[in-house]
Amino acid sequence: MARISETDLILNDDGSVYHLNLLPKHLSETIITVGDPGRVYRVSEHFDDVEFEMNKREFITHVGTYKGKKVTVISTGMGTDNIEILFTELDALVNVDLKTREPRGRRKKLRIIRIGTSGALQEDIPVGSHLVTDYAVGFDSLMHFYNLTLDEQEEAFARDIQEKIGLPFQPYVVRGSQTLQEQFRGDMIIGNTVTTPGFYAPQGRILRAPIKYPRLLEDLYYYHHKASDFWLTNFEMETAGYYAMARLLGHEALSVNAIIANRVKNKFAKDPNKVIDPLIKKVLDSL
């Protein structure tokens, strides 16, 4: 592959990648990500020590050790647009020679674990539970700009969801890393997560602005692919971007979700941190 131009891969004066402001030495083998920048501190407070910190826009990074193992935790902000930036720049750090701007011949595979919050779509998934995403369903437009390959099962789910829910587009459906799921799922619920391009109308919330799909929440609740016994269990705003970008770039990704709301029952956690903090500890102890 030819040399990557200065405008395609932008570097800062110190040679770090543009948005993350990181160098290759700042990455651990397994990277933990969180959406909320404030949640980085809730992860790193468990570290034995913190050796490096970087604050750049919504991307806050702490590098330290947990029980003697090097760990990097990065915040992403909300939305799959930020996940595209995250994955592209992390991949460049390990798979591009930043001095020559040429891709390395030997590719390195990253392991990326998202710890996020999510709302349940099924009555039997209680507020306070933890859920690991098996398949992610992308309602966002990011993959319209990439050549993402889906397998036969994923294509079948995507077509069926579009048809039964009546979407004006076909979503993309991607399965996460089975290797990471085996390592990190523990006693978590295994589910299938819808990733939306917004928090309000795309998740069926109605405030003042009129919405186009007032039955969306109900349609997601009742959706069922009978041949595979496939249900939609929860939704949030990033997971499909993780799974798709990981496949495109050859990395391993897994999303674990703290269920802080049940949309069917209209219940919300009184203290979301009491749901999130035990999930953080579960992930750290599974490293």
C-alpha positions as CSV (number, residue, x, y, z in Angstrom):
1,M,0.0,0.0,0.0
2,A,1.2,3.5,-0.9
3,R,2.4,6.1,1.6
4,I,-0.6,7.6,3.5
5,S,-0.8,11.4,3.0
6,E,-0.5,14.1,5.6
7,T,-4.2,15.0,5.1
8,D,-5.5,11.4,5.4
9,L,-3.5,10.6,8.6
10,I,-3.0,13.8,10.5
11,L,-0.3,13.8,13.2
12,N,0.5,16.4,15.9
13,D,3.8,18.1,16.3
14,D,5.0,15.4,18.7
15,G,4.1,12.6,16.3
16,S,1.0,11.6,18.1
17,V,-2.3,10.8,16.2
18,Y,-4.5,13.8,15.8
19,H,-7.6,13.3,17.9
20,L,-6.4,10.8,20.6
21,N,-3.1,12.6,21.0
22,L,-1.4,9.3,21.7
23,L,1.8,7.5,20.7
24,P,2.2,3.7,20.3
25,K,3.8,3.4,23.7
26,H,0.6,4.4,25.4
27,L,-1.4,1.4,24.2
28,S,-1.8,-1.8,26.2
29,E,-2.7,-5.2,24.6
30,T,-6.3,-4.8,25.9
31,I,-7.9,-1.4,25.8
32,I,-10.9,-0.5,27.9
33,T,-13.2,2.2,26.5
34,V,-16.0,4.2,28.1
35,G,-18.4,6.8,26.6
36,D,-18.4,9.3,29.4
37,P,-15.1,11.1,29.9
38,G,-15.8,11.2,33.6
39,R,-16.0,7.4,33.7
40,V,-12.3,7.1,32.9
41,Y,-11.5,8.0,36.5
42,R,-14.0,5.4,37.8
43,V,-11.8,2.8,35.9
44,S,-8.4,4.1,36.7
45,E,-9.1,4.6,40.4
46,H,-8.8,0.8,40.6
47,F,-5.3,0.9,39.0
48,D,-2.1,0.2,41.0
49,D,-0.8,3.4,39.5
50,V,-1.4,5.8,36.7
51,E,1.7,6.6,34.6
52,F,0.2,8.7,31.8
53,E,-2.8,10.9,31.3
54,M,-4.0,12.7,28.2
55,N,-7.0,15.0,27.8
56,K,-8.0,15.9,24.2
57,R,-11.6,16.9,23.5
58,E,-13.8,14.0,24.6
59,F,-10.9,11.5,24.3
60,I,-9.4,11.2,27.8
61,T,-6.8,8.5,28.3
62,H,-5.3,7.0,31.4
63,V,-2.5,4.4,31.2
64,G,-1.5,2.4,34.3
65,T,-1.3,-1.0,35.8
66,Y,-3.9,-3.3,37.3
67,K,-2.6,-6.2,39.4
68,G,0.7,-5.7,37.5
69,K,-0.8,-5.7,34.0
70,K,-0.6,-2.6,31.8
71,V,-4.0,-1.2,31.0
72,T,-5.2,1.7,28.8
73,V,-8.6,3.2,29.3
74,I,-10.0,5.8,26.9
75,S,-13.2,7.8,26.7
76,T,-14.9,8.2,23.4
77,G,-17.9,10.5,23.9
78,M,-21.2,9.4,22.3
79,G,-22.0,8.1,18.8
80,T,-20.4,5.8,16.1
81,D,-18.8,8.8,14.5
82,N,-16.4,9.0,17.5
83,I,-15.9,5.2,17.4
84,E,-14.7,5.5,13.8
85,I,-12.1,8.0,14.9
86,L,-11.1,5.9,17.9
87,F,-10.6,2.7,15.8
88,T,-8.9,4.4,12.9
89,E,-6.4,6.1,15.1
90,L,-5.7,3.2,17.4
91,D,-5.1,1.0,14.3
92,A,-2.7,3.6,12.9
93,L,-0.8,3.5,16.2
94,V,-0.1,-0.2,15.9
95,N,-0.3,-0.9,12.1
96,V,1.2,2.2,10.5
97,D,4.8,3.4,10.7
98,L,4.1,6.9,11.7
99,K,7.5,8.2,10.5
100,T,7.3,6.7,7.0
101,R,3.5,6.8,6.9
102,E,3.5,3.3,5.4
103,P,1.4,0.4,6.7
104,R,3.4,-2.2,8.5
105,G,3.8,-5.6,6.9
106,R,3.0,-7.5,10.0
107,R,-0.4,-6.5,11.4
108,K,-1.1,-6.3,15.2
109,K,-4.5,-7.2,16.6
110,L,-5.9,-5.0,19.4
111,R,-8.5,-6.2,22.0
112,I,-11.0,-3.5,22.8
113,I,-13.6,-3.8,25.5
114,R,-16.4,-1.2,25.7
115,I,-18.0,-0.6,29.1
116,G,-21.2,1.3,28.5
117,T,-24.7,2.1,29.7
118,S,-27.8,0.9,28.0
119,G,-31.6,0.6,28.1
120,A,-33.3,-2.7,28.1
121,L,-35.9,-3.5,25.4
122,Q,-37.3,-6.6,27.1
123,E,-39.4,-6.9,30.3
124,D,-37.3,-9.7,31.7
125,I,-34.0,-7.7,31.6
126,P,-34.0,-5.9,35.0
127,V,-32.5,-2.5,35.7
128,G,-29.1,-3.2,37.5
129,S,-28.2,-6.2,35.3
130,H,-25.1,-6.6,33.1
131,L,-25.4,-7.7,29.5
132,V,-22.8,-8.7,26.9
133,T,-23.6,-8.0,23.3
134,D,-23.5,-11.0,20.9
135,Y,-24.8,-9.3,17.8
136,A,-25.0,-5.5,17.3
137,V,-27.5,-4.0,14.9
138,G,-26.5,-0.6,13.5
139,F,-29.3,1.9,12.7
140,D,-26.7,4.6,12.0
141,S,-25.2,5.5,8.6
142,L,-21.5,4.9,9.3
143,M,-21.2,1.6,7.3
144,H,-22.7,3.2,4.2
145,F,-19.2,4.6,3.7
146,Y,-17.2,1.4,4.2
147,N,-17.2,-2.0,2.4
148,L,-18.3,-4.1,5.3
149,T,-18.8,-7.8,4.7
150,L,-21.6,-9.5,6.6
151,D,-22.0,-13.3,6.8
152,E,-25.1,-15.1,5.7
153,Q,-26.7,-15.1,9.1
154,E,-26.0,-11.4,9.6
155,E,-27.5,-10.5,6.3
156,A,-30.6,-12.5,7.1
157,F,-31.1,-10.7,10.4
158,A,-30.5,-7.3,8.7
159,R,-33.1,-7.9,5.9
160,D,-35.6,-9.3,8.4
161,I,-35.3,-6.4,10.8
162,Q,-35.8,-3.9,8.0
163,E,-38.8,-5.7,6.7
164,K,-40.6,-6.3,10.0
165,I,-39.9,-3.0,11.6
166,G,-40.5,-1.0,8.4
167,L,-37.2,0.9,8.3
168,P,-36.4,3.0,5.2
169,F,-32.9,1.5,5.2
170,Q,-31.3,-1.9,5.9
171,P,-29.3,-1.9,9.1
172,Y,-26.0,-3.6,9.4
173,V,-25.7,-6.5,11.8
174,V,-22.3,-7.7,13.1
175,R,-21.3,-10.3,15.7
176,G,-18.7,-9.4,18.3
177,S,-15.6,-11.3,19.2
178,Q,-16.5,-14.8,20.5
179,T,-13.0,-15.1,22.0
180,L,-13.5,-12.0,24.1
181,Q,-17.0,-13.0,25.0
182,E,-15.8,-16.3,26.4
183,Q,-13.3,-14.4,28.5
184,F,-15.4,-11.6,29.8
185,R,-19.1,-12.6,29.9
186,G,-19.0,-14.4,33.2
187,D,-22.6,-14.4,34.6
188,M,-23.8,-11.6,32.3
189,I,-26.9,-11.8,30.2
190,I,-26.1,-12.5,26.5
191,G,-28.1,-10.2,24.2
192,N,-28.4,-8.4,20.8
193,T,-27.9,-4.7,20.9
194,V,-29.4,-2.0,18.7
195,T,-27.1,1.0,18.1
196,T,-29.0,4.2,17.3
197,P,-27.8,7.5,15.8
198,G,-29.4,9.5,18.6
199,F,-30.9,9.4,22.1
200,Y,-34.4,10.8,21.6
201,A,-36.4,10.0,18.4
202,P,-34.1,7.2,17.3
203,Q,-34.8,5.5,20.6
204,G,-38.5,6.2,20.6
205,R,-38.5,9.1,23.0
206,I,-41.1,11.8,22.5
207,L,-40.6,15.3,24.0
208,R,-41.7,18.3,21.9
209,A,-40.6,17.5,18.4
210,P,-42.8,15.2,16.4
211,I,-41.2,11.8,15.6
212,K,-41.6,9.7,12.5
213,Y,-41.8,6.2,14.2
214,P,-43.9,6.5,17.3
215,R,-44.2,2.7,17.5
216,L,-40.5,2.1,17.3
217,L,-40.1,0.9,20.9
218,E,-43.0,-1.5,20.6
219,D,-41.7,-2.8,17.2
220,L,-38.2,-3.5,18.7
221,Y,-39.8,-5.2,21.7
222,Y,-41.8,-7.6,19.6
223,Y,-39.2,-8.3,16.9
224,H,-38.3,-12.0,16.8
225,H,-36.4,-13.9,14.1
226,K,-38.0,-17.3,14.8
227,A,-35.6,-19.5,12.9
228,S,-32.7,-18.4,15.1
229,D,-34.7,-17.4,18.2
230,F,-33.1,-14.0,17.8
231,W,-34.5,-11.1,19.9
232,L,-33.4,-7.5,20.4
233,T,-32.5,-7.0,24.0
234,N,-31.2,-3.4,24.5
235,F,-30.1,-0.3,22.8
236,E,-27.4,2.4,23.0
237,M,-25.3,4.5,20.6
238,E,-21.9,2.9,19.9
239,T,-21.7,-0.9,19.9
240,A,-22.4,-1.6,16.2
241,G,-19.7,0.9,15.3
242,Y,-17.2,-1.1,17.5
243,Y,-18.1,-4.4,16.0
244,A,-18.0,-3.2,12.4
245,M,-14.8,-1.2,12.7
246,A,-13.1,-4.1,14.5
247,R,-14.0,-6.4,11.6
248,L,-12.9,-4.0,8.9
249,L,-9.5,-3.5,10.6
250,G,-8.9,-7.0,12.0
251,H,-9.2,-6.3,15.7
252,E,-11.2,-8.0,18.5
253,A,-14.1,-6.0,20.1
254,L,-16.7,-6.7,22.8
255,S,-19.3,-4.5,24.3
256,V,-20.5,-5.0,27.9
257,N,-23.5,-3.0,29.1
258,A,-24.7,-1.7,32.4
259,I,-28.5,-1.8,32.2
260,I,-29.6,1.5,33.8
261,A,-33.1,1.7,32.3
262,N,-35.9,-0.6,31.2
263,R,-37.8,1.2,28.5
264,V,-40.7,-1.3,28.4
265,K,-41.4,-0.8,32.2
266,N,-40.4,2.9,32.2
267,K,-37.9,2.3,35.0
268,F,-34.5,4.1,35.5
269,A,-31.7,3.3,38.0
270,K,-31.8,5.6,41.0
271,D,-28.0,5.6,41.1
272,P,-26.5,4.4,37.7
273,N,-23.0,4.3,39.2
274,K,-24.1,1.4,41.4
275,V,-24.7,-0.5,38.2
276,I,-21.6,0.7,36.3
277,D,-19.0,0.3,39.0
278,P,-19.4,-3.5,39.5
279,L,-19.3,-3.9,35.8
280,I,-16.0,-2.1,35.6
281,K,-14.6,-4.3,38.4
282,K,-15.8,-7.5,36.5
283,V,-14.0,-6.4,33.4
284,L,-10.8,-5.5,35.2
285,D,-10.8,-8.8,37.1
286,S,-11.2,-10.7,33.8
287,L,-8.2,-9.1,32.1
